[in-house]
Amino acid sequence: MKESGLTTLGRILLAGSLALAVGCASQSAVTSAEAYDPLQPVNRVFYRFNDLGDRYVLRPVAVGYSRVVPAKIRTGVHNFFSNLLYPVTIANAFLQGKFRQSGRDGARFLLNTTVGLGGLFDPASRVGLMENDEDFGQTLAVWGVGNGPYLVIPILGPSTLRNTAGDAVDLPLTPFLNITDGDRGWRLGTWAIYQVDRRSGFLDADAQVFEAYDPYIFVRDAYLQNRRYRSLDGNVPEDDSYLDESEFDDPEDDAPETAEPAGE
């Protein structure tokens, strides 16, 4: 079933309403660039659930995929999914007022879909049409909507209220993720392959997560830093930090230093 324009508009309005509803409550967190995590007890439960699924199901499959499947095939699979999802970037670049970028992104999508055989190859990058990454969560940020609380969603992982609302708007442009109608078996299979490809791209970061003092905090802050970087197109203030330093403060660090006695 095709999405109507009215339905898509409704998604956009709903996303804006949900994010704006928490904008005032999270404004101090947004301006100070600290994590706003009032649901941390619940989030930690969902994080442990997701972590178990990742450690014993998704990660082993991704490791096997990386070891068994030749690099060229894995690159082709990754290119295919990147191209399949690229209409999300094209639409959101336009909504953010990046009209030239949106035009170049459209040309990239057209070239890779045709000459690149459905996106398996990336001739667009070779002619200077480089890949961008935009979504409606970033569009809401450009429009001035606050992050809202940090969320951990079962199976899907870290998010914020703003980004969750943004994902709902982007859904019509991500056909294999919308498994509510059509051939669900095909969609679920495609979604599973996409998740394995996506997870294989994070294998190099596993050691940092496993060795972190508090993996939940590490993943949360890494996610929020990445989202902020993308929302600002990399133009993050030099003195900006997305770490909630209160999580790591040592009480002894706040004690005043004792002056050395003057020499006699």
N, C-alpha and C positions, 0 to 999 in steps of 0.2 A: 504494500500500500504506500503510495507516494505521500510525502508530507506536503500539505498546502501552505501557501504563503501566510495564511492567517495563523496556522499552527506554529510556524517558525517565529512569527512575530510574537505570538503568545509566549513562546519559550524565552525570547529575549526580554520581554517585559517581566516575566516571572523571575528570571535570573537577576535582573536589576533590582527588583523589589526585595528579593531574599537577601542579596548582598547589602543593600542600603539599610535594611532593617537592623543590621549589626554594625553599621558603619560608625555610629556615634560611640557605641560601647567599646569598639576596638581602636578608636582614633589615637589614643595615647600610645598603644602598641605600634600602630602604623608609623607615627611620626618618630618614635624612638627606634624603629626598626628592630624591635624585640619580638620574640615569639609570644603570641596571644593564645594560650593553651588552657582555658578554663575547664575543659573536659578531659584533662590529662588522666584521671583514674580510669575512665571508660576507654580512652584512646589506648592506654597501656594494655588493657585486656584484648582489644582488637589487634594491637601490634603483636602480642604474643601468639594469637591465633594465626595471623598472617605469617609470622616468622616460622612457626612449625610447618605450615604448608610449604613455605619456601625452602626450608632446610631439607625436608624429606620428600618433596615432590618436584617443585619447579626447578630448584637449583641443580639437582642431579640430572634432570633432563637437559637443562641448558648446558651443563658441563659435557654431557655425552654428545650433544649436538655440536658443540664447538670442537670436540676431539675427532668425531667421526666424519662430519660433513666437510668437504673441501672448502677452503676459504673463498674461492671464486663463486661457488654456489651460495654460500652464506651471504656474500656481498650482494648477489643478485636478489636473494630473498629480502634482504634489508632494503635494497633500492626499491623493490616492488611495493613494499608496505609504505615506505616514505612517499612514493609517488601516489599511491592510492589515497593517502590521507592529506595530500597537498591541497585539495580544494579548501580545507579548513584554513590553511595559511593564506591562500589567495583572498578568501572572503574577509578574514579578520584584518589583513593588511589594509583592505579597502575601508573597513569600518573604522580603523584607527587614523584614517586620512593619509595613509602612505600610498597614494595613487600610483606613483611611478613604480614603486616596489611591487604593488599588486599587479601591474601590467607585466613586469618582468617575470613575476611568479607564474602568471598565466601562460606566458611564452615558454617558461621552463616546463610546466606541466604538459603543455601540448607537444613539445619536442621530445620529452622523455616517453610520453605515452605512444607516440608514433614511431619515430626513429629508434627510440630506446626499447621498443617491443614491450609495451605495457608497463614500462618502468623498470624492467630487469637490468637495463643499462642506463648510464647517466651521461649521455652526450651533452646535455645542457651545461654541466659544470665545465666541460672542456671548451665551450665557446663563451664562458664568462657569465652564465646565468646561474649564480651560486644559490645554494639552498638557504631558505630562511625558515624561521619557526615562530608561528603566531597561533594563538587560540583565543577563544572568547574570554577566558579568564584574564589574559593579558589585555584584551580590549576593555574589559571592565576597569582594570587598573588604570589604563590610559584615560578613561572617562572619569577617573577620580573616585571610584568605588573602593572602599576599604576591604582588606583581606577577610575580616571576620575571624572567627575562631579556627584554630588548627583542628583538623579532623583526621582520624585514621578510619578508613572505610574497609570493612571486611572484604577480602580478596583483592580489592582494587588498590589498597594502600594509602599513602599519605596524600592529603589534600587540604583545602581550606573551604570555608563556605562559599567564597567568591569563585574559586576554581571548580567546585562541584556544580554550582549553578552554571558556570561557563561550559562545562562538559555537557550538560543537558541541552544547551543551545547548539553545540557543535555536533550533537548526535546525528542529525539528518545527513550530515556530510561525511559521516564515518559509517558506511553501509554495513560492514561486517561486524561492527560493534552493536548495531541495533538488531537484537535477536528476538524482538517481540513479535515479528511477523515474517512471512516468507519462509524460505527453506532454512529452518533452524539448524538442521544438521550441518549444512554447508557453512552457515555463519559461525556456529560454535567451533567447527574444525579450523576455520580460517582464524578465528580469534585465538585459539590455542596455539597455532603456529606463530602468530604475531607475538603472543606473550613469551614464547620460548626465544624468539629472535630478540625481543626487547630485553629479556632477562640476561641473555648471553652478553649483551653489551655492558652489563654492570659487574661481570665476574671479577674484573680487576680491582673493584672497590670493596670486595667482600672482606679482605683481610683487615681493612680499616674499621669496618663495622664490627667484626668479631672481636677485635682487640680494644674497642672503645670501652671506657669505664662504664658508660650508660648508653648502650646502643640505641635506645629509644630517642634520647636527646640528640645523639649524633645524627641519626636519620632525619629527625624533625628539622634540625637547624640546617643540615645540608639541603633538604628539600626547599625550605623557605629562602635560603640564600640563592639557590638556583632560580626559583620563581621570581625573586626580586631582580636578579640580574637580567632575566629575559624580559621582564616587564619594562625595565629601564633601557633596554637595548644595549646593555653592557655599560651604560654611563652611570655607574654607581659612585656616589661621593666617596672620596678617599678615606674619610673618617667614619664611614658607615660600617656597621657590623650587625649581622642578624643573629648573633649569639646572645642568648639570655644568660649573661654572665653570672646571675644570681645562682644558677644551677651548679656552678663550679667554684664559687667563692670559698676561700678558706678563711674562717673567722680570724685566724692568727694574722692573716694578711692585712686586716683592718686595724690591728693594734698599732699605736704610735711607736715609732722607733725610739729606742733609748739612746740619748746622746752619749757619745763617748766622753769619759771624764777628761778634762783638760790636763795636759801634761804638766808636771811640776817643774 
